[in-house]
Amino acid sequence: MTSTQSEYFQKLRQEHVAQGPANITQAIIKKASGAIMTDVDGKEFIDFAGGIGVNNVGHSHPKVVKAIKDQADQFIHTCFHVGMYDSYIELAARLNELTPGNFAKRSMFANSGAEAVENAIKIAKYATKRPAVIAFENGFHGRTLLTMSLTSKIKPYKYGFGPFVPEVYRIPYPYCYRCPLGCKYPDCNMACVDYLESYFITHVDPETVAAIIAEPIQGEGGFVTPPPEYFPRLADICKKYGILLILDEVQSGAGRTGKFLAIEHWGIEPDIITMAKSLAGGMPLSAITGRQELMDAPHPGGLGGTYSGNPISCKAALAVLEILFEDKLLERSKELGDTLIERFTDLQKSHEIIGDVRGKGPMLALELVKDRHTKEPATEEAKRLTQICYDKGLVLLSCGNFGNVMRTLMPFVITDEQLDKGLSILEESLEEVAR
């Protein structure tokens, strides 16, 4: 019996690729354009995953492809430390202009979100001469030793990989649907912020804390979205104790929430911001942008890397910024968010399995529960929903500590017809799961 191309490569994968890099779907992709992926057997998938938040401007956007090809014709690599190039410098200037804060900034580049976070923490510790860092429950910051230490969830990210970096402390995040302090918003008066003051008494002295690092909307943690008061009050506490505020915009940035950066929804000016994923349209690139005095604190040669800020990736990022702003994809992102919140709110009314709808712009999530009163996570149902959607031609990802949160990360270039078809598949699949 002749096997399909997919079966052939799946068998080859089992024989030759380590099991650690797990696969969310069984798809073997041959081509992808816009919001459609096509596998080696010709099956098409509507992409609500976006390469885990990497393809905001769409797969193989023509302007990004052209930028990559044009740069490859010139040169592929010099190492910025050896031979500088215009795209690195121009991209730094552009990000300094776009990020919040009416103060002098500096930027540098690395290869991944984890590297960006590593460098942000290095800079914060160097500049403040303080050893400790505070992160959040449900937070995800990467898979390197330091970023694993900052990451909250044990399995699959941390299990078996310890011991971890010392002087990392963890506090509750404002997860209002499942408040870790047992409170109810808005009657709580943001008790999770006040909790930090007592935390400084019993866990870590604020004078030893270099930075607090937070995702404005938690990604892998379940698209947890804080109420409007949270970040302004957290920023005030940071200023009170001279603690730097680092915002991890790796997944939430590049227009994912309808604004270039998610923190713009809260009007906060972070000390340091990390960016990656959709920043370069699929090319490996991350950025660290922050206050000049902080970014310039480490001595020359203290930061960097051989491939960091690769010229092809930098050119791709410049093309992405052009697409987002000149081609008005940020406006399209807002439109998608309006459509999704309306459709998801209607779904919640008719499907008891949907306990919560949250997020901003098209960075939205459905938290599935077995019972709305007990909020017992519907983990197995979420797995079934993901598989049914996949079988019907929709790639959709789950997240959250219990794996019961369905999230949307579709490219902004998705057509109205593709979006409607994808949402119809989701609704049909929910019907099957809820039976």
N, C-alpha and C positions, 0 to 999 in steps of 0.2 A: 504494500500500500504506500503510495507516494505521500510524504508529509508536506505540509505547507511550509512556506519560508519562515513563518513565525515559529512553528514547531522545531524546525531545523536550528534556528538561532537560539531558541530557548534551551534546547539540548546542549548546544555548544556552550552556552552561558553556564549551565550547571556543571559542565566538565572543566571549565577553565577560569571562571571568575569567582573570586572569594565571595562567601555568603554575607559578609559584613555589610557591604553596600546593598541593602535590601531593595526590592522593586515593589512599588506601590501598585502598578498594573503589570500585565503580561505583554503589553504592546511593544513591538519592535518597530520603531518609527523610521520611515524612509524619507518622508518629506513633510514639511510644515510651512504653512503660509497664513498670515493673518491670525485667525482664531481656529483654524482647522489643521489637524494632524492626520497624516495618512500612513498606515503601517505597510510593511513589506508585502502583505497580501492584498493591498488596495482598500482596506476598510478605513473609512473616515471617522474621525472623532471630533466633536465640538469640545474645545479646550476651555474648561472652567478652572484649570490648575495653573496655567501660564508658566510652566516650568518651576513651580513653587514660587510664584511672584516675580519671575524674571522677565516675562514677555509682555510688559504693560503696553508697549507700542506695537505688539504683534510679532509673530514669527516671521523672520526674514524680511523685515520692513525694507523696501527698496533703498531708502536713504541710508539706512544702517549698512546694508550690503555694499552699497557704492563706497561708503566711507572706508569700510574694511578693505575692499579691493584696491582702492586708490592708495591707501597707506601701504599695503603689502607690495605694491609696485615700487614704492620708494625705498622702504626698509622695514624689516620686521622687528629688529631688536638691536639696541646699542647698550642697554642698561642706562637709566637716567643718571646714575652716579658717574658714568664714564663719558657719555655724550648726551647732553640735554636735547630736547626737541620741543617744538612749538605747541603741540597738542596738550602735553602735560601742563605747561605753563598757562595756556589759554583756558583749559578746563578748571584749573585752580582758581583763576580769576573769576570765572563764571560762577562757580559754586560759592565763592566768597560773597559775590553779589546777591545770589539767590537765597541764601540761608538767613534766618531771622537774626536780628541784632544790628543796631546802628553803631557798630564799633569795628575797629580794624581786625581783620581775620587773616588766617593763613590756612592752607590746605595741603595735604599730602595724600598719596595713593598707595594702595596695596592690592592684593589679588582677590580677597574674599571677605565676606562679612565678619568671619571670625578674626581674620587678621586686622580688620579695621577696629574691632573691639579691643583686641590685644594692644594695639598701638595707642588707642584712646586711654586705656588704663595706664600704660607705661608713661604717657605724657602727664596724666593727672598725678601720678605718684611722684614723678620727677619734679613737677612744678610746685607741688604742695609740701614735699618732703614728709608725706604721711603714708602709712603702710596699708590702711584698711580700705575696703570697698564694700558698699551695701548694694545688694541686688534684690530682686523680688521673687516671691513665690509665683509659680506658673511661667516665669520668664525663660526665654531661650536666647542664648547669645553665641552659640557655636559648639564645635566639637573638639577644639584643641584643649590642652590641659587647663589653661586659664579660663577659657570660655565655657568649658564643661563645668568648671568650679562655679562660675556665675549662673549657669543654667540650673533650673530647679528640678525638672523631672528626672527621675532615676532611670527607669527603663523606657526606651532603649539607650538613652544618651550617655548615662554615667555608670551603669551597672558593670562592675568588674574592672573599671579603669582607674580606680583610686590608688594611692591617696591623692587628694586634691590640693590646690593652692591654699595656703593659710590666709588668715585675715580677710576672708570673704564672709559677710554676714547677710542674712536674708530676712526680709520683712514682708508682711501681707500686702498684696496688691488690691486695689479697690474693685473687687469682683462682686458687684452688687447682687447679681443673681444668686451667687453662693457666698455670701459675705463670710469671710473667715473669722470675723469677730462676732457673728451672730446678730448683727444689726440690720436695720431696714432703712434704705435710702428713701426720702431725704431726712427722716427723723433722726438719723444717726449723727447729724452735724459733723460728718466726715471724721468719725472716730479713728479711722485708719491713719489719718494724718497725725492726730494727737498721740496715737500709739507710738509714733517715732520718738517723741520726747521721753516717754518712759523707757523705751528701748535703749536710749543713750545712758540710762542709769544702770540697767541690768545686763546689757550685752556688750556694748562698745562705746568708749568715750568719743564724743563727736570731734574732739581735737586730734584724734588719730585717724579720722576718716578722710581720705583723699577725695572720694567721689561717691555719688549715688548714680547708678546706671539703670535706666528704665526704657522699655519700649512704650511709646505713646499709646499704641494699641498692641496688645500682646499677640504675637503671631502663632507659634506652635502651641502656646498656652491656651488658645481657644478664642482668639479675636476679642479678648476681654477689653472693654472700652470704659475708661473711667468717667465719672460725672464731671461737669464743667468746672467745679470748684477745686478739683483735686490738684492738678499740676500747678496752678498759681500758689496754692498754699504750700505745696512741697518745695517750690522754688524759694518761697520766703524762708522756710526752715534752713534750706541750703545756704542762703545768704547770711542768715543769723549766725551760723557756725563756721562760715568760710569753707563749706563743702562744695565741690564742683558738681554740677548737674550734667550728666552725659545722657543724651537721647539716642537710642539705637533705632534708627530709621531704615534698617536694612530691608525689612519687608514692607513697611508702611510708607516708604518714601517714593519718589519719582512719580507722584500723581495718584498713587493707589487709593487715597481717600478723597479725591476731588480737589485737593490742594497739593502743591509740589511736595511739601512735607506735612505729615499728620499733625505735628506739634503746632502748626499754624492755627489749628482749630482752637487752641487754648491760649494763644497770644503770648507764648513763653519764648524767651531768648536763652536757649541753653548755652552752656560754656563750651561744650564740644558735641558735635553731631557725627554719627557714623552712618554711611550710606553704602549700598551695594545692590545686589540682585538686578532690578530693572534699570539701574543707572546706565549700563552700557549695552542694553538691548540683547543680552545673551552672551556677551564677551566677559571674561573674568576681570572684574575691576571693583575695587571698593575705595571709598574716600573717607578721610577724617578731616573735618573742618571745625575750627575753633578760634577762640580769642587769640590774638597775635601773641600776647605775652605768655600764654600757655603753650601754644604750638612751637614757639621759638625757644622755650626753656631748655629742652634737651640739647646737649652738645652736638656739633656737626659730626655725622657718622653714627650717632646713637640710634637713628631710625632709618628704615629703608629695607631694600631687598632686591635681589637680582632682577626679578620679573616685575616688580612693583611699578604700576603705572605704565604698563606696556603701551607702546605708541598706537598699535591697532585698537586696543581697548579704549584708549583716550579719544581717538578719532570717532569711534562708535558712540561714546558717551556724548561728545559734542553734537553728533547727529541726533541722538535721543532728545537732548535738550531743545534742539531746533524743532523737532517734531512735536514735542509736548507744548511748546509755547507758540511757535509760528503756525503750526498746523492745527492749533486749538484742541489738542487731545485732552487737556485738562478740563475744558468745557464738556467734552464727550464723557469724561470720567464722571463728572457731576450728573450728567443725564442718565448714565448707567445706574448710578447710585439711587437716583429718584425712582427709576423703573423697578429696580430690585427691591427697594424697601417697600414699595407698594405691593408688589407680587408676594413678597415674603410675609408681609403683615396679613394679607388675605389668606395665605397658606396656613398661617398660625391659627386663624379663626376657625378653619375647617379641619385642622389636623391636631388632635390632642397630643400627638407625639412631639410637637414642636413646643418646647417650654419657653424658649427665649429667642428673640431676634435682636441682633446688636451689630454695631460697627458704624463706620462712616464712609460715605461715598460707596463705591463698589467693593470695598473691603468689608463684606458683610458675612454674618454667620447665623446658622440655625442650630441651636442646642437641642438635641433630642433627648427626651426623657420618657421613662416608662409610665410615670405618673406625675402630673403637674403639681400635686400637693406635696409628695415626698421628694420630688426632683431626682428620683433614682435614675442614674445615667442609662441611656439606651445604647450601650456600647455595641452589642451584637447587631442591633437593628441598623446602626450606622454603618457597620461593615457590610451588611446585606444591601443597604441602599447604595453604597459605593459600587458594589459589584453589579447590581442590577442596572445602574446608570451606565456603567462601562459596557455591559452587554448590549445596551441600547444605543451606544455611540456617544456617550457623554463622559468626559473625564472630570471627576469631582473628587476633592480631597477632604479628609477628615482631620481633626486636630483636637487639642484639649487634653487635659490630664487623663480623662477617661476614654478618649478617642470617640466621643459622642457628639462632636461639633462639626457640622458641615460648613465649609468656607468657600467663598467665591474669589477667584483670582484671574478671571478671564481677561484677555487682552482688550484694550480700549477700542481697538479697530473692529471688534466683532460687529457684524451687521445686525440690524433689528430682527431680521428673519432668523439668523443663527441664534441670537439671544432668545427669541421666543421659542424656537425649537428646543433649545437646551433646557429652558425653564419648564416646558411641557414634559420633557423626558423626566425631569426631576419630580414634577407633580405626579406623573403616572407611577413612577418608582416608589414614591412615598405612599401612594394608595396600596401598592402591593405589600410593602413592608408593614403597613398599619392593619392589614387584614387579620 
